[in-house]
Amino acid sequence: MKQQRDVQKALREHQNSERHGHRLGPFIHDIVYGGNDGIVTTFAVVAGTVGAGMPRYVVIILGLANLFADASSMATGAYLSLKSELDQYKRLRKEEQEEIQEDPELEREEIREYLTQKGLKGEKLTAALDAITSSEDLWVDLMMHSEHGMTEESSARPVLHGVMTFCSFVLFGSIPLIPYIFTVNPDIRFRVAIVSTFVSLFILGLTRSAVTRERLIRGPLEIVSVGAIGAFIAYFVGVLLKSIVGVAL
């Protein structure tokens, strides 16, 4: 019993360690997606209005309006998307349960084919097949994964994912506005906004690398590169509109 208890303790420590992934791992999509979009779209407003020659107060008003409107839109979009996936998962799971009850022999054969494709054969295949089909919940779970590529965990907690998207968008997206909200020399204000935008993209990239445990430079390099494309496009669109329609306030 002592040895068994020690093994169980070691198992709990192993499961709680970061070897099984960072605690923010399930939300890294929300953090990166919300943060990157927040940075790029807010800077797009800043760059576009500055490029069009608009004054500081317009930058602040449009920037804040865009920040919270887009953050809310993305958060509700994330929620509705995952809620739809969860509803679909529940509907398909119910259908699979009904199919197992109506024609268990056919559904058992589908599991056999799936396990065979995974390399099981002979006695091991038979033993695994018997074990899986002896539990309806396990049977349905495997059918959902093998046929539909779906797990309940992949679409769970839609509200929390929506909140994480909103927070990431607002947190990172507010950075390009800092030079305009606070007192900064007007001559260097836009340059400070550019630098702060790239710094925020770099920090977001570091966050991604830390959570996903990839090479430390890979996350910042990819996110800064992608973000820079959107930032430059936004600025030159603003300059182009000014030259075409003469927008200046």
PyRosetta script that sets phi, psi and omega in degrees:
from pyrosetta import init, pose_from_sequence

init()
pose = pose_from_sequence("MKQQRDVQKALREHQNSERHGHRLGPFIHDIVYGGNDGIVTTFAVVAGTVGAGMPRYVVIILGLANLFADASSMATGAYLSLKSELDQYKRLRKEEQEEIQEDPELEREEIREYLTQKGLKGEKLTAALDAITSSEDLWVDLMMHSEHGMTEESSARPVLHGVMTFCSFVLFGSIPLIPYIFTVNPDIRFRVAIVSTFVSLFILGLTRSAVTRERLIRGPLEIVSVGAIGAFIAYFVGVLLKSIVGVAL")
pose.set_psi(1, -38.2)
pose.set_omega(1, -179.8)
pose.set_phi(2, -59.6)
pose.set_psi(2, -44.9)
pose.set_omega(2, -179.7)
pose.set_phi(3, -64.2)
pose.set_psi(3, -39.9)
pose.set_omega(3, 179.5)
pose.set_phi(4, -63.5)
pose.set_psi(4, -41.4)
pose.set_omega(4, 179.0)
pose.set_phi(5, -64.8)
pose.set_psi(5, -39.1)
pose.set_omega(5, 178.5)
pose.set_phi(6, -63.9)
pose.set_psi(6, -40.3)
pose.set_omega(6, 178.5)
pose.set_phi(7, -64.4)
pose.set_psi(7, -43.2)
pose.set_omega(7, 178.9)
pose.set_phi(8, -63.0)
pose.set_psi(8, -40.5)
pose.set_omega(8, 178.4)
pose.set_phi(9, -64.0)
pose.set_psi(9, -43.9)
pose.set_omega(9, 179.1)
pose.set_phi(10, -63.4)
pose.set_psi(10, -36.8)
pose.set_omega(10, 179.2)
pose.set_phi(11, -64.2)
pose.set_psi(11, -44.2)
pose.set_omega(11, 179.3)
pose.set_phi(12, -62.8)
pose.set_psi(12, -42.2)
pose.set_omega(12, 178.8)
pose.set_phi(13, -64.2)
pose.set_psi(13, -39.5)
pose.set_omega(13, 179.3)
pose.set_phi(14, -65.7)
pose.set_psi(14, -42.6)
pose.set_omega(14, -179.1)
pose.set_phi(15, -67.4)
pose.set_psi(15, -30.9)
pose.set_omega(15, -179.1)
pose.set_phi(16, -87.3)
pose.set_psi(16, -9.0)
pose.set_omega(16, -180.0)
pose.set_phi(17, -77.2)
pose.set_psi(17, 165.1)
pose.set_omega(17, -178.6)
pose.set_phi(18, -76.6)
pose.set_psi(18, 1.4)
pose.set_omega(18, 172.4)
pose.set_phi(19, -64.7)
pose.set_psi(19, -25.5)
pose.set_omega(19, 179.0)
pose.set_phi(20, -93.6)
pose.set_psi(20, 15.8)
pose.set_omega(20, 176.5)
pose.set_phi(21, 104.8)
pose.set_psi(21, 151.1)
pose.set_omega(21, 178.9)
pose.set_phi(22, -68.4)
pose.set_psi(22, 151.3)
pose.set_omega(22, -179.3)
pose.set_phi(23, -62.7)
pose.set_psi(23, -24.7)
pose.set_omega(23, 177.3)
pose.set_phi(24, -86.3)
pose.set_psi(24, -1.1)
pose.set_omega(24, -177.9)
pose.set_phi(25, -51.3)
pose.set_psi(25, -46.7)
pose.set_omega(25, -179.6)
pose.set_phi(26, -64.4)
pose.set_psi(26, -15.3)
pose.set_omega(26, -176.2)
pose.set_phi(27, -113.1)
pose.set_psi(27, 8.1)
pose.set_omega(27, -175.6)
pose.set_phi(28, -63.8)
pose.set_psi(28, -33.5)
pose.set_omega(28, 176.5)
pose.set_phi(29, -61.2)
pose.set_psi(29, -44.6)
pose.set_omega(29, -179.3)
pose.set_phi(30, -65.9)
pose.set_psi(30, -41.0)
pose.set_omega(30, -177.9)
pose.set_phi(31, -65.1)
pose.set_psi(31, -48.9)
pose.set_omega(31, -177.4)
pose.set_phi(32, -70.7)
pose.set_psi(32, -45.4)
pose.set_omega(32, -178.1)
pose.set_phi(33, -64.4)
pose.set_psi(33, -48.5)
pose.set_omega(33, 179.7)
pose.set_phi(34, -67.8)
pose.set_psi(34, -44.6)
pose.set_omega(34, -178.3)
pose.set_phi(35, -64.7)
pose.set_psi(35, -46.7)
pose.set_omega(35, -179.2)
pose.set_phi(36, -64.4)
pose.set_psi(36, -43.7)
pose.set_omega(36, 179.7)
pose.set_phi(37, -66.2)
pose.set_psi(37, -37.1)
pose.set_omega(37, 177.5)
pose.set_phi(38, -63.1)
pose.set_psi(38, -44.5)
pose.set_omega(38, -179.8)
pose.set_phi(39, -64.5)
pose.set_psi(39, -50.4)
pose.set_omega(39, -173.7)
pose.set_phi(40, -68.5)
pose.set_psi(40, -44.9)
pose.set_omega(40, -177.5)
pose.set_phi(41, -70.1)
pose.set_psi(41, -36.3)
pose.set_omega(41, 177.8)
pose.set_phi(42, -68.7)
pose.set_psi(42, -41.9)
pose.set_omega(42, 176.8)
pose.set_phi(43, -65.7)
pose.set_psi(43, -31.5)
pose.set_omega(43, 177.5)
pose.set_phi(44, -61.5)
pose.set_psi(44, -40.6)
pose.set_omega(44, 177.4)
pose.set_phi(45, -65.0)
pose.set_psi(45, -46.7)
pose.set_omega(45, 179.5)
pose.set_phi(46, -60.4)
pose.set_psi(46, -50.7)
pose.set_omega(46, -177.5)
pose.set_phi(47, -65.4)
pose.set_psi(47, -40.2)
pose.set_omega(47, -179.2)
pose.set_phi(48, -65.5)
pose.set_psi(48, -43.9)
pose.set_omega(48, -179.6)
pose.set_phi(49, -71.2)
pose.set_psi(49, -38.4)
pose.set_omega(49, 176.8)
pose.set_phi(50, -66.9)
pose.set_psi(50, -43.1)
pose.set_omega(50, 178.8)
pose.set_phi(51, -62.1)
pose.set_psi(51, -29.6)
pose.set_omega(51, 178.6)
pose.set_phi(52, -87.4)
pose.set_psi(52, 1.5)
pose.set_omega(52, 176.2)
pose.set_phi(53, 79.1)
pose.set_psi(53, 25.0)
pose.set_omega(53, -179.0)
pose.set_phi(54, -84.4)
pose.set_psi(54, 153.5)
pose.set_omega(54, -176.4)
pose.set_phi(55, -75.7)
pose.set_psi(55, 173.0)
pose.set_omega(55, -174.7)
pose.set_phi(56, -58.9)
pose.set_psi(56, -44.8)
pose.set_omega(56, -174.4)
pose.set_phi(57, -64.2)
pose.set_psi(57, -30.9)
pose.set_omega(57, 177.3)
pose.set_phi(58, -68.4)
pose.set_psi(58, -40.8)
pose.set_omega(58, 177.8)
pose.set_phi(59, -59.1)
pose.set_psi(59, -45.1)
pose.set_omega(59, -178.0)
pose.set_phi(60, -65.5)
pose.set_psi(60, -47.8)
pose.set_omega(60, -178.0)
pose.set_phi(61, -62.0)
pose.set_psi(61, -50.9)
pose.set_omega(61, -179.4)
pose.set_phi(62, -65.8)
pose.set_psi(62, -37.8)
pose.set_omega(62, -179.5)
pose.set_phi(63, -64.0)
pose.set_psi(63, -47.7)
pose.set_omega(63, -179.7)
pose.set_phi(64, -68.3)
pose.set_psi(64, -39.8)
pose.set_omega(64, 178.2)
pose.set_phi(65, -61.3)
pose.set_psi(65, -45.8)
pose.set_omega(65, 178.6)
pose.set_phi(66, -64.2)
pose.set_psi(66, -41.1)
pose.set_omega(66, -176.2)
pose.set_phi(67, -57.8)
pose.set_psi(67, -53.6)
pose.set_omega(67, -174.8)
pose.set_phi(68, -80.6)
pose.set_psi(68, -31.9)
pose.set_omega(68, 177.4)
pose.set_phi(69, -66.8)
pose.set_psi(69, -47.4)
pose.set_omega(69, -179.6)
pose.set_phi(70, -68.8)
pose.set_psi(70, -37.1)
pose.set_omega(70, 178.2)
pose.set_phi(71, -61.9)
pose.set_psi(71, -43.5)
pose.set_omega(71, 178.3)
pose.set_phi(72, -65.2)
pose.set_psi(72, -40.6)
pose.set_omega(72, 179.8)
pose.set_phi(73, -64.0)
pose.set_psi(73, -44.3)
pose.set_omega(73, -179.5)
pose.set_phi(74, -67.4)
pose.set_psi(74, -39.5)
pose.set_omega(74, -179.4)
pose.set_phi(75, -64.4)
pose.set_psi(75, -47.0)
pose.set_omega(75, 179.0)
pose.set_phi(76, -68.1)
pose.set_psi(76, -33.1)
pose.set_omega(76, 176.4)
pose.set_phi(77, -64.6)
pose.set_psi(77, -42.6)
pose.set_omega(77, 177.7)
pose.set_phi(78, -62.8)
pose.set_psi(78, -43.1)
pose.set_omega(78, 179.3)
pose.set_phi(79, -62.2)
pose.set_psi(79, -50.3)
pose.set_omega(79, -177.1)
pose.set_phi(80, -64.8)
pose.set_psi(80, -36.7)
pose.set_omega(80, 179.5)
pose.set_phi(81, -63.6)
pose.set_psi(81, -49.9)
pose.set_omega(81, -179.4)
pose.set_phi(82, -68.9)
pose.set_psi(82, -35.7)
pose.set_omega(82, 177.6)
pose.set_phi(83, -63.8)
pose.set_psi(83, -38.5)
pose.set_omega(83, 177.7)
pose.set_phi(84, -64.9)
pose.set_psi(84, -42.1)
pose.set_omega(84, 177.8)
pose.set_phi(85, -63.3)
pose.set_psi(85, -40.4)
pose.set_omega(85, 179.9)
pose.set_phi(86, -65.9)
pose.set_psi(86, -41.3)
pose.set_omega(86, 177.8)
pose.set_phi(87, -63.3)
pose.set_psi(87, -41.2)
pose.set_omega(87, 178.4)
pose.set_phi(88, -65.0)
pose.set_psi(88, -40.7)
pose.set_omega(88, 178.5)
pose.set_phi(89, -59.0)
pose.set_psi(89, -46.2)
pose.set_omega(89, -178.6)
pose.set_phi(90, -63.9)
pose.set_psi(90, -39.9)
pose.set_omega(90, 179.9)
pose.set_phi(91, -66.0)
pose.set_psi(91, -46.1)
pose.set_omega(91, -180.0)
pose.set_phi(92, -66.2)
pose.set_psi(92, -36.0)
pose.set_omega(92, 178.4)
pose.set_phi(93, -64.3)
pose.set_psi(93, -40.4)
pose.set_omega(93, 177.7)
pose.set_phi(94, -63.5)
pose.set_psi(94, -39.9)
pose.set_omega(94, 178.4)
pose.set_phi(95, -64.2)
pose.set_psi(95, -40.9)
pose.set_omega(95, 179.1)
pose.set_phi(96, -64.6)
pose.set_psi(96, -40.1)
pose.set_omega(96, 177.4)
pose.set_phi(97, -61.5)
pose.set_psi(97, -41.7)
pose.set_omega(97, 179.2)
pose.set_phi(98, -65.4)
pose.set_psi(98, -39.4)
pose.set_omega(98, 179.3)
pose.set_phi(99, -65.3)
pose.set_psi(99, -39.2)
pose.set_omega(99, 178.4)
pose.set_phi(100, -64.2)
pose.set_psi(100, -40.0)
pose.set_omega(100, -179.8)
pose.set_phi(101, -71.8)
pose.set_psi(101, -33.8)
pose.set_omega(101, -177.2)
pose.set_phi(102, -82.3)
pose.set_psi(102, -38.0)
pose.set_omega(102, -177.2)
pose.set_phi(103, -143.1)
pose.set_psi(103, 71.5)
pose.set_omega(103, -176.6)
pose.set_phi(104, -62.6)
pose.set_psi(104, -30.5)
pose.set_omega(104, -178.5)
pose.set_phi(105, -65.0)
pose.set_psi(105, -43.3)
pose.set_omega(105, 179.6)
pose.set_phi(106, -66.7)
pose.set_psi(106, -42.5)
pose.set_omega(106, -179.7)
pose.set_phi(107, -67.3)
pose.set_psi(107, -34.3)
pose.set_omega(107, 176.9)
pose.set_phi(108, -64.7)
pose.set_psi(108, -37.9)
pose.set_omega(108, 179.5)
pose.set_phi(109, -67.1)
pose.set_psi(109, -34.0)
pose.set_omega(109, 176.5)
pose.set_phi(110, -64.0)
pose.set_psi(110, -39.6)
pose.set_omega(110, 177.2)
pose.set_phi(111, -66.1)
pose.set_psi(111, -39.1)
pose.set_omega(111, 178.3)
pose.set_phi(112, -59.7)
pose.set_psi(112, -45.0)
pose.set_omega(112, -179.8)
pose.set_phi(113, -63.6)
pose.set_psi(113, -40.6)
pose.set_omega(113, 180.0)
pose.set_phi(114, -63.4)
pose.set_psi(114, -46.5)
pose.set_omega(114, 179.9)
pose.set_phi(115, -66.2)
pose.set_psi(115, -34.4)
pose.set_omega(115, 177.2)
pose.set_phi(116, -64.5)
pose.set_psi(116, -40.7)
pose.set_omega(116, 177.6)
pose.set_phi(117, -63.8)
pose.set_psi(117, -27.4)
pose.set_omega(117, 178.8)
pose.set_phi(118, -83.5)
pose.set_psi(118, -0.8)
pose.set_omega(118, 173.5)
pose.set_phi(119, 103.4)
pose.set_psi(119, 1.4)
pose.set_omega(119, 178.1)
pose.set_phi(120, -82.1)
pose.set_psi(120, 144.9)
pose.set_omega(120, 177.0)
pose.set_phi(121, -158.5)
pose.set_psi(121, 166.4)
pose.set_omega(121, 177.9)
pose.set_phi(122, 64.5)
pose.set_psi(122, -139.5)
pose.set_omega(122, -176.7)
pose.set_phi(123, -64.9)
pose.set_psi(123, -36.2)
pose.set_omega(123, 179.3)
pose.set_phi(124, -63.6)
pose.set_psi(124, -40.3)
pose.set_omega(124, 178.1)
pose.set_phi(125, -63.2)
pose.set_psi(125, -46.1)
pose.set_omega(125, -178.6)
pose.set_phi(126, -63.4)
pose.set_psi(126, -42.9)
pose.set_omega(126, -179.3)
pose.set_phi(127, -64.3)
pose.set_psi(127, -43.9)
pose.set_omega(127, 179.7)
pose.set_phi(128, -65.7)
pose.set_psi(128, -41.0)
pose.set_omega(128, -180.0)
pose.set_phi(129, -62.9)
pose.set_psi(129, -44.0)
pose.set_omega(129, 179.2)
pose.set_phi(130, -64.6)
pose.set_psi(130, -40.6)
pose.set_omega(130, -178.7)
pose.set_phi(131, -65.7)
pose.set_psi(131, -43.0)
pose.set_omega(131, -177.9)
pose.set_phi(132, -68.1)
pose.set_psi(132, -46.7)
pose.set_omega(132, -175.9)
pose.set_phi(133, -77.1)
pose.set_psi(133, -5.7)
pose.set_omega(133, 175.7)
pose.set_phi(134, -78.8)
pose.set_psi(134, -16.6)
pose.set_omega(134, 178.5)
pose.set_phi(135, -120.2)
pose.set_psi(135, 116.4)
pose.set_omega(135, -177.1)
pose.set_phi(136, -63.8)
pose.set_psi(136, -39.2)
pose.set_omega(136, -179.9)
pose.set_phi(137, -62.3)
pose.set_psi(137, -46.2)
pose.set_omega(137, 178.5)
pose.set_phi(138, -64.5)
pose.set_psi(138, -40.6)
pose.set_omega(138, 179.1)
pose.set_phi(139, -59.6)
pose.set_psi(139, -50.1)
pose.set_omega(139, -179.2)
pose.set_phi(140, -65.1)
pose.set_psi(140, -40.8)
pose.set_omega(140, 178.3)
pose.set_phi(141, -57.7)
pose.set_psi(141, -44.8)
pose.set_omega(141, -179.3)
pose.set_phi(142, -68.8)
pose.set_psi(142, -36.0)
pose.set_omega(142, 176.7)
pose.set_phi(143, -64.5)
pose.set_psi(143, -40.7)
pose.set_omega(143, 178.5)
pose.set_phi(144, -62.2)
pose.set_psi(144, -39.3)
pose.set_omega(144, -179.1)
pose.set_phi(145, -74.6)
pose.set_psi(145, -44.6)
pose.set_omega(145, -174.8)
pose.set_phi(146, -72.7)
pose.set_psi(146, -38.6)
pose.set_omega(146, -177.1)
pose.set_phi(147, -87.8)
pose.set_psi(147, -38.9)
pose.set_omega(147, -171.7)
pose.set_phi(148, -115.1)
pose.set_psi(148, -8.2)
pose.set_omega(148, -178.5)
pose.set_phi(149, 63.9)
pose.set_psi(149, 32.0)
pose.set_omega(149, -174.4)
pose.set_phi(150, -121.4)
pose.set_psi(150, 143.0)
pose.set_omega(150, 170.4)
pose.set_phi(151, -130.9)
pose.set_psi(151, 153.2)
pose.set_omega(151, -178.9)
pose.set_phi(152, -64.2)
pose.set_psi(152, -34.2)
pose.set_omega(152, -177.6)
pose.set_phi(153, -64.7)
pose.set_psi(153, -29.1)
pose.set_omega(153, -176.0)
pose.set_phi(154, -66.8)
pose.set_psi(154, -21.5)
pose.set_omega(154, -179.5)
pose.set_phi(155, -124.6)
pose.set_psi(155, 15.8)
pose.set_omega(155, -178.6)
pose.set_phi(156, -76.3)
pose.set_psi(156, 161.5)
pose.set_omega(156, 176.5)
pose.set_phi(157, 52.7)
pose.set_psi(157, 55.2)
pose.set_omega(157, -179.6)
pose.set_phi(158, -61.6)
pose.set_psi(158, -34.9)
pose.set_omega(158, 180.0)
pose.set_phi(159, -63.8)
pose.set_psi(159, -44.9)
pose.set_omega(159, -178.8)
pose.set_phi(160, -65.7)
pose.set_psi(160, -37.9)
pose.set_omega(160, 176.8)
pose.set_phi(161, -65.1)
pose.set_psi(161, -37.9)
pose.set_omega(161, 176.9)
pose.set_phi(162, -64.5)
pose.set_psi(162, -41.4)
pose.set_omega(162, 178.7)
pose.set_phi(163, -64.6)
pose.set_psi(163, -42.0)
pose.set_omega(163, 179.7)
pose.set_phi(164, -64.2)
pose.set_psi(164, -38.6)
pose.set_omega(164, 177.7)
pose.set_phi(165, -63.4)
pose.set_psi(165, -45.2)
pose.set_omega(165, 180.0)
pose.set_phi(166, -61.6)
pose.set_psi(166, -48.8)
pose.set_omega(166, -177.5)
pose.set_phi(167, -62.8)
pose.set_psi(167, -43.2)
pose.set_omega(167, -180.0)
pose.set_phi(168, -64.5)
pose.set_psi(168, -41.9)
pose.set_omega(168, 179.6)
pose.set_phi(169, -60.6)
pose.set_psi(169, -49.4)
pose.set_omega(169, -177.5)
pose.set_phi(170, -68.1)
pose.set_psi(170, -43.1)
pose.set_omega(170, -177.5)
pose.set_phi(171, -61.0)
pose.set_psi(171, -54.1)
pose.set_omega(171, -177.8)
pose.set_phi(172, -78.6)
pose.set_psi(172, -34.4)
pose.set_omega(172, -176.8)
pose.set_phi(173, -70.7)
pose.set_psi(173, -20.2)
pose.set_omega(173, -179.6)
pose.set_phi(174, -77.9)
pose.set_psi(174, -17.8)
pose.set_omega(174, -174.1)
pose.set_phi(175, -61.9)
pose.set_psi(175, -44.6)
pose.set_omega(175, 179.4)
pose.set_phi(176, -62.7)
pose.set_psi(176, -17.9)
pose.set_omega(176, -179.7)
pose.set_phi(177, -87.0)
pose.set_psi(177, -14.0)
pose.set_omega(177, -173.9)
pose.set_phi(178, -53.9)
pose.set_psi(178, -45.8)
pose.set_omega(178, -179.4)
pose.set_phi(179, -63.3)
pose.set_psi(179, -20.6)
pose.set_omega(179, -179.3)
pose.set_phi(180, -93.8)
pose.set_psi(180, -29.2)
pose.set_omega(180, 178.8)
pose.set_phi(181, -76.5)
pose.set_psi(181, -40.2)
pose.set_omega(181, -179.9)
pose.set_phi(182, -99.8)
pose.set_psi(182, 168.0)
pose.set_omega(182, -176.1)
pose.set_phi(183, -73.8)
pose.set_psi(183, 110.5)
pose.set_omega(183, 177.0)
pose.set_phi(184, -135.1)
pose.set_psi(184, 141.5)
pose.set_omega(184, 179.5)
pose.set_phi(185, -52.4)
pose.set_psi(185, 121.2)
pose.set_omega(185, -177.6)
pose.set_phi(186, -54.9)
pose.set_psi(186, -29.1)
pose.set_omega(186, -178.1)
pose.set_phi(187, -68.1)
pose.set_psi(187, -27.1)
pose.set_omega(187, -177.5)
pose.set_phi(188, -115.9)
pose.set_psi(188, 4.3)
pose.set_omega(188, -173.1)
pose.set_phi(189, -58.0)
pose.set_psi(189, -48.1)
pose.set_omega(189, -177.4)
pose.set_phi(190, -68.5)
pose.set_psi(190, -35.4)
pose.set_omega(190, 177.0)
pose.set_phi(191, -64.5)
pose.set_psi(191, -38.0)
pose.set_omega(191, 176.6)
pose.set_phi(192, -64.9)
pose.set_psi(192, -39.1)
pose.set_omega(192, 178.0)
pose.set_phi(193, -62.2)
pose.set_psi(193, -39.5)
pose.set_omega(193, 178.5)
pose.set_phi(194, -63.8)
pose.set_psi(194, -47.6)
pose.set_omega(194, -178.7)
pose.set_phi(195, -63.3)
pose.set_psi(195, -45.2)
pose.set_omega(195, -179.0)
pose.set_phi(196, -64.6)
pose.set_psi(196, -32.9)
pose.set_omega(196, 177.3)
pose.set_phi(197, -64.7)
pose.set_psi(197, -46.3)
pose.set_omega(197, 179.9)
pose.set_phi(198, -69.0)
pose.set_psi(198, -33.3)
pose.set_omega(198, 175.5)
pose.set_phi(199, -64.2)
pose.set_psi(199, -43.5)
pose.set_omega(199, 179.8)
pose.set_phi(200, -65.4)
pose.set_psi(200, -38.3)
pose.set_omega(200, 175.2)
pose.set_phi(201, -63.1)
pose.set_psi(201, -39.8)
pose.set_omega(201, 179.3)
pose.set_phi(202, -64.8)
pose.set_psi(202, -43.3)
pose.set_omega(202, 179.2)
pose.set_phi(203, -64.0)
pose.set_psi(203, -41.0)
pose.set_omega(203, 177.1)
pose.set_phi(204, -61.7)
pose.set_psi(204, -39.7)
pose.set_omega(204, 177.5)
pose.set_phi(205, -65.1)
pose.set_psi(205, -40.5)
pose.set_omega(205, 176.3)
pose.set_phi(206, -63.0)
pose.set_psi(206, -39.3)
pose.set_omega(206, 177.8)
pose.set_phi(207, -60.8)
pose.set_psi(207, -44.3)
pose.set_omega(207, 179.0)
pose.set_phi(208, -62.5)
pose.set_psi(208, -43.6)
pose.set_omega(208, -179.6)
pose.set_phi(209, -63.8)
pose.set_psi(209, -39.0)
pose.set_omega(209, -179.1)
pose.set_phi(210, -66.8)
pose.set_psi(210, -40.6)
pose.set_omega(210, -177.7)
pose.set_phi(211, -75.1)
pose.set_psi(211, -41.8)
pose.set_omega(211, -176.6)
pose.set_phi(212, -87.2)
pose.set_psi(212, -9.0)
pose.set_omega(212, 178.6)
pose.set_phi(213, 60.8)
pose.set_psi(213, 33.3)
pose.set_omega(213, 173.3)
pose.set_phi(214, -88.4)
pose.set_psi(214, 179.1)
pose.set_omega(214, 178.5)
pose.set_phi(215, -57.8)
pose.set_psi(215, 136.3)
pose.set_omega(215, -169.5)
pose.set_phi(216, -57.8)
pose.set_psi(216, -34.9)
pose.set_omega(216, -175.6)
pose.set_phi(217, -83.8)
pose.set_psi(217, -18.3)
pose.set_omega(217, -173.9)
pose.set_phi(218, -65.3)
pose.set_psi(218, -47.6)
pose.set_omega(218, -179.0)
pose.set_phi(219, -58.9)
pose.set_psi(219, -54.4)
pose.set_omega(219, 178.6)
pose.set_phi(220, -58.9)
pose.set_psi(220, -40.3)
pose.set_omega(220, -178.1)
pose.set_phi(221, -62.5)
pose.set_psi(221, -45.9)
pose.set_omega(221, -178.3)
pose.set_phi(222, -68.5)
pose.set_psi(222, -46.6)
pose.set_omega(222, -175.9)
pose.set_phi(223, -69.1)
pose.set_psi(223, -41.2)
pose.set_omega(223, 178.0)
pose.set_phi(224, -64.4)
pose.set_psi(224, -40.2)
pose.set_omega(224, -179.4)
pose.set_phi(225, -63.5)
pose.set_psi(225, -47.9)
pose.set_omega(225, -179.5)
pose.set_phi(226, -66.5)
pose.set_psi(226, -42.8)
pose.set_omega(226, -179.8)
pose.set_phi(227, -63.9)
pose.set_psi(227, -36.2)
pose.set_omega(227, -179.1)
pose.set_phi(228, -63.5)
pose.set_psi(228, -35.3)
pose.set_omega(228, 179.3)
pose.set_phi(229, -61.1)
pose.set_psi(229, -49.2)
pose.set_omega(229, 179.1)
pose.set_phi(230, -63.5)
pose.set_psi(230, -38.4)
pose.set_omega(230, -179.0)
pose.set_phi(231, -65.1)
pose.set_psi(231, -45.3)
pose.set_omega(231, -179.2)
pose.set_phi(232, -66.5)
pose.set_psi(232, -39.9)
pose.set_omega(232, 178.5)
pose.set_phi(233, -60.7)
pose.set_psi(233, -45.0)
pose.set_omega(233, -179.1)
pose.set_phi(234, -59.8)
pose.set_psi(234, -44.6)
pose.set_omega(234, -178.1)
pose.set_phi(235, -64.8)
pose.set_psi(235, -45.8)
pose.set_omega(235, -176.6)
pose.set_phi(236, -71.5)
pose.set_psi(236, -27.4)
pose.set_omega(236, 173.4)
pose.set_phi(237, -65.5)
pose.set_psi(237, -42.4)
pose.set_omega(237, 177.4)
pose.set_phi(238, -61.2)
pose.set_psi(238, -44.6)
pose.set_omega(238, 178.7)
pose.set_phi(239, -63.8)
pose.set_psi(239, -41.0)
pose.set_omega(239, -178.9)
pose.set_phi(240, -64.4)
pose.set_psi(240, -43.5)
pose.set_omega(240, 179.3)
pose.set_phi(241, -63.0)
pose.set_psi(241, -37.6)
pose.set_omega(241, 178.9)
pose.set_phi(242, -64.1)
pose.set_psi(242, -41.6)
pose.set_omega(242, -177.9)
pose.set_phi(243, -72.1)
pose.set_psi(243, -28.3)
pose.set_omega(243, -177.6)
pose.set_phi(244, -83.9)
pose.set_psi(244, -49.8)
pose.set_omega(244, -173.4)
pose.set_phi(245, -107.1)
pose.set_psi(245, -2.6)
pose.set_omega(245, 177.7)
pose.set_phi(246, 66.9)
pose.set_psi(246, 37.5)
pose.set_omega(246, 179.8)
pose.set_phi(247, -71.8)
pose.set_psi(247, 120.1)
pose.set_omega(247, 176.7)
pose.set_phi(248, -161.5)
pose.set_psi(248, 128.9)
pose.set_omega(248, -179.3)
pose.set_phi(249, -116.3)
pose.dump_pdb("model.pdb")
